[in-house]
Amino acid sequence: MKLQLALDLVNIPEAIEVVKEVQDHIDVVEIGTPVVINEGLRAVNEVKKAFPNLTVLADLKIMDAAGYEVMKATEAGADIITILGAAEDASIKGAVEEAKKLGKQILVDMIAVKDLKGRAQELDALGVDYICVHTGYDLQAEGQNPFEALRIIKSVVKNAKTAVAGGIKLETLPEVIQANPDLVIVGGGITSKEDKKATAAEMQKLIKEAVTA
Ligand SMILES: O=C(CO)[C@H](O)[C@H](O)COP(=O)(O)O
């Protein structure tokens, strides 16, 4: 089980500062969709250059022209690129094919997918690397969380790794860990804290304890 830090509400220098602080306690750093919208793929490039040993995920939430966008994110230095589960199968196949060619990975974000079970099974058969349940900010604001969705996809996904995102905090991490995802994605649960390093370290500790238990 790995820990991914999601950076959404920062510019490039701020992103680099946050990663400097927590780098010893995370496995993956996500350049969030708002950062890519504000700064472009340059954000992926700058963070990868600053932290070549960290896995960098570009949260492009691709919906179309998938092969091309995966190629551009890869050129910028991304190791994992996201596509939406709601995209056409042709787009998913294009993303997977391009990523495999370039030695990169595809994470499918299931945000807004209604038939989680059915779509997860289809995506699993299409050879994606990760299937991620995600309660976005707009549904978090309505009090929703991704915990039940994680249990649903865990019951059907056979080949892909599973991931979970959406408002996860130190206090809710134990419940997430219990469902045993391969990747736990945390944004505000770390970035909103005064002591980001200590929070990430505590999260990493809980994950390590669970993995070795
Ligand atoms: O992709 C995202 C928003 O669309 C976020 O990166 C993801 O939800 C994780 O951030 P948080 O833990 O703050 O919810």
The ligand as a Tripos MOL2 file, in Angstrom:
@<TRIPOS>MOLECULE
LIG
   14    13     1     0     0
SMALL
NO_CHARGES

@<TRIPOS>ATOM
      1 O1         -8.3800   14.9340   -7.7200 O.2       1 LIG1
      2 C1         -8.6830   15.6690   -6.8150 C.2       1 LIG1
      3 C2         -9.8170   16.6080   -6.9190 C.3       1 LIG1
      4 O2        -10.4990   16.4350   -8.1290 O.3       1 LIG1
      5 C3         -7.8800   15.6310   -5.5260 C.3       1 LIG1
      6 O3         -6.5340   15.5720   -5.8400 O.3       1 LIG1
      7 C4         -8.2660   14.4360   -4.6790 C.3       1 LIG1
      8 O4         -9.6450   14.5490   -4.3260 O.3       1 LIG1
      9 C5         -7.4440   14.3310   -3.4090 C.3       1 LIG1
     10 O5         -7.5360   15.5160   -2.6770 O.3       1 LIG1
     11 P1         -8.3440   15.6010   -1.2670 P.3       1 LIG1
     12 O6         -7.7140   14.5840   -0.3570 O.co2     1 LIG1
     13 O7         -8.1240   17.0240   -0.8080 O.co2     1 LIG1
     14 O8         -9.7760   15.2790   -1.5760 O.co2     1 LIG1
@<TRIPOS>BOND
     1     1     2 2
     2     2     3 1
     3     2     5 1
     4     3     4 1
     5     5     6 1
     6     5     7 1
     7     7     8 1
     8     7     9 1
     9     9    10 1
    10    10    11 1
    11    11    12 2
    12    11    13 1
    13    11    14 1
@<TRIPOS>SUBSTRUCTURE
     1 LIG1         1 GROUP 0 **** ****
